[in-house]
Amino acid sequence: SMIDRITEGVELNLDSVNIAEIKHHDIIINVSKSEWKGGLEKALDYYINKEEYEECSKIKNLIDKL
């Protein structure tokens, strides 16, 4: 998932992470570090609406590390 990839990016101090790959077409979707916060904020809104507060806490901690 995007959240797991960004977590890895934060831990390894990467400049970008791959969040998706389309097999058989050699297409990789890469997100740069400057866009991680916006993606995490949208994911946070999604999980708040789903009332999955454990995931919200994980995302909030990641945002704080950026």
C-alpha angles and dihedrals in degrees: 000000000000092000092055092048093050090047088055090047092053093047093048095038092237125174093221142001135213110240100175142013128198106213121222090021101067091232119146123181109217126188121201122225091250089065099046096090094054091049092048092049090054090048089050091054090050094051092044089056089048089048091232095146097170089062089045090057091051091050093046090053090052092050089051090054093055 
